């Protein structure tokens, strides 16, 4: 067994499982699986509204009239954070910062649209895969296995987290550790400071990163280990060597601690528009769920990869879901058997142990906090698991490695296909495209106001409306908000009022009543089944 491991570890780190079939499976199979899944999620899958939530700061800034939007998810400064020295930061949401908007802005300016947004997401996935691969004993193998993993392809494109910056922070921190380990004190301090900046940015993007911090630190520690060491048992001397490296990295730890402590304080102890401390506001908004439910949900995501698309599609039919679960569990079992058979005592190597500790830290924190319920949370559990899987495949003989990779790629493609066996949920229905197209005429945007009164369309339209447009969101639609909308329309000379909604109360009679009879609505015929568009003329 050890001779087999030695042969694997001596092969060139060129990104394949060696010559022959395994190489073709990795490159051709990985590329084909990635292209199939990427094409499907970019061009076939409709968006969930929350995918545009991280870019709401950009939506507000690129639409001057949006400052009048003081309703739900406003652009009137309600989400400003006030720090020391007059520093202000605009958040996209109560617990989402403005960094995603800043990073996406150049792409949005060059070619605004959903395809651009999704291609940028795939770019983030490519960066994540490239960074993660540099930590592996087989970089190219790691790159393709990461790039062609359906939960990653889906979450990086249809990012309802946001997760991109936090996910990239994991391998980026480990590479910074590796780059400066054993170097001069100043260089190590700089590396630690850069890691502190990176983690601060991830925290600003979404304070959920606090939950990920213990695991991110453990993952960063894998940078102290030689990648090839994952394929051989770690002797007591190797453990002592890694421990010495960790102790000698104190300048890195000091630089990180100082910078991250300052950065986290600037973010979490800023004050909101109503004078609350941001950290206190986050605590008040936290909603805990039963531990049993959190456990069931996260096991469900790990047990059937198609369920990561739950924000857009319902779960596949029960029979298909059961088959996917059985196949996924069988794949995990085969991977575990391969690990025992061909890695043996290497399963206790420093790198594998650290990756296991990273997964355990995530699982404990997720269960303890009680509000980690969505696929964009559970996807972080997969980062250390995929890293371990890569080392298992790298350690296996050619035929076994080829079989594991084929099963991995096939399961990912089948999981993606199962997602499309269901119609999108009403909130994510493609019918919204017809509505947005109907109200997005440039020549009318400056003379109209669009009010969305059902969840599922506002963030999309707010980001991709013409520049003169005024898009607001009131759910539920109450008489007070209706009067305010009419007042804005009259003050700004916007004589056309558009109203969207779906559901049993989405009728002309209900809308006329909500607006107190001040306007008379008529439906715009679009041939839709659920979503409906109405219009009314606002008198001066």
PyMOL commands that set and color helices and strands:
alter all, ss='L'
color gray80, all
select helices_A, chain A and resi 2-10+21-44+49-61+64-68+84-86+99-110+114-133+139-147+150-157+164-180+185-205+209-224+227-231+236-248+250-268+278-285+291-303+305-309+318-342+344-348+350-369+375-378+381-395+398-419+426-428+431-439+442-445+458-464+479-492+508-514
alter helices_A, ss='H'
color red, helices_A
select strands_A, chain A and resi 80-82+88-90+448-452+471-473+496-501+522-524+532-537
alter strands_A, ss='S'
color yellow, strands_A
deselect
rebuild
show_as cartoon
